Amino acid sequence: MNSTASRRFPQSMRLKHRRDFEHARQAGKRLVRGCLIANWLEGADAAGTRLGVIVGRKVGKAVVRSRTRRLLREVFRAHRAELHQPLTLVLVARPSIAGKTLAEVERDFLAAMRATRLLERRVDDR
């Protein structure tokens, strides 16, 4: 497999339907960490790991909300290979995410994933 193709975030990995978001919220688990809320459901989909992103109006105007969605998708894309498979994950942005850098969002994402034990341990992790 091409290394560029393995880093993409294809449409098949995105949650698109309200029922999928609701199922992850109602049947799954929830954790609040930093600037985001994570709702997840392990082993829920044979299609593999899927992500849904929710950014409400309290986060900011349209430009800020779009940037927030891009940040959350990018952080997920960069670390999806380290997550347990299969997994349905819904990330909800909190208003405190507005103005944060990619590194700050990534720090909160990794803290949440480590706290939920969804992130596989690497040799360099302690």
C-alpha positions in Angstrom: 0.0 0.0 0.0 1.2 3.5 -0.8 2.2 5.4 2.3 0.3 8.5 1.1 -2.9 6.5 0.6 -2.5 5.1 4.2 -2.5 8.6 5.6 -5.7 9.8 3.9 -9.0 10.2 5.6 -11.5 8.8 3.1 -15.2 9.3 3.1 -15.7 5.7 4.2 -14.1 6.5 7.5 -16.5 9.4 8.3 -19.7 9.1 10.2 -22.4 10.9 8.2 -25.8 9.9 9.5 -27.5 11.1 12.7 -28.3 7.6 13.7 -24.6 6.7 13.8 -23.8 9.7 16.0 -26.7 8.9 18.3 -25.8 5.2 18.5 -22.2 6.1 19.6 -23.5 8.5 22.1 -26.2 6.3 23.7 -24.6 2.9 23.5 -20.9 3.9 23.9 -18.7 5.5 26.5 -17.9 9.2 27.1 -14.9 11.1 28.4 -14.3 14.9 28.7 -10.7 16.0 28.4 -9.4 19.5 27.6 -11.0 21.0 24.6 -13.0 18.0 23.5 -15.5 15.3 24.5 -14.9 11.8 23.2 -17.8 9.3 22.7 -16.7 5.9 21.5 -18.0 2.5 20.8 -15.5 -0.4 20.4 -16.0 -3.1 17.9 -19.1 -1.5 16.6 -18.5 -1.6 12.8 -17.0 -4.2 10.6 -15.9 -1.4 8.2 -13.1 -0.4 10.6 -12.5 2.7 12.6 -14.8 5.6 11.8 -14.9 9.2 13.0 -17.6 11.8 13.5 -16.9 15.4 14.5 -19.4 17.7 16.1 -18.7 21.4 16.4 -21.6 23.6 17.7 -22.2 27.3 17.3 -20.8 28.1 20.8 -17.3 27.4 19.4 -17.5 30.4 17.1 -18.5 31.6 13.7 -18.4 29.4 10.5 -14.7 30.0 9.8 -13.7 28.9 13.4 -16.0 25.9 13.3 -14.6 24.7 9.9 -11.0 25.1 11.2 -11.9 23.2 14.3 -13.3 20.3 12.2 -10.2 20.2 10.1 -8.0 20.2 13.3 -9.9 17.3 14.8 -9.9 15.3 11.6 -6.2 15.9 11.2 -5.3 14.8 14.7 -7.4 11.6 14.2 -5.9 10.9 10.8 -2.4 11.2 12.2 -3.0 8.8 15.1 -5.6 6.4 13.7 -3.1 3.6 13.2 -2.4 3.6 16.9 -6.1 3.2 17.9 -7.7 -0.1 18.6 -9.6 -1.4 15.7 -12.5 -1.3 14.9 -13.9 1.7 16.7 -16.6 4.3 16.2 -15.4 7.6 17.6 -17.3 10.9 17.9 -15.4 14.0 18.9 -17.3 16.9 20.2 -15.5 20.3 20.3 -15.9 22.4 23.4 -15.8 26.2 23.1 -12.3 26.3 24.6 -10.9 24.8 21.4 -11.3 28.1 19.5 -7.9 29.6 18.9 -5.9 26.5 19.9 -3.1 25.3 17.7 -2.8 21.8 16.2 -0.2 20.8 18.8 -2.6 21.9 21.7 -5.5 20.0 20.2 -3.3 17.0 19.5 -2.2 17.0 23.2 -5.8 17.0 24.4 -6.7 14.2 21.9 -3.8 12.0 23.0 -4.6 12.6 26.7 -8.2 11.5 26.1 -7.2 8.5 24.1 -4.7 7.4 26.7 -7.2 7.9 29.5 -9.7 5.7 27.7 -7.0 3.1 26.9 -8.0 3.3 23.2 -4.5 4.2 22.2 -2.1 1.3 21.8 1.1 1.5 23.9 4.2 2.2 21.9 7.7 1.2 23.0 8.7 4.9 23.7 5.5 5.5 25.8 6.0 5.3 29.6 
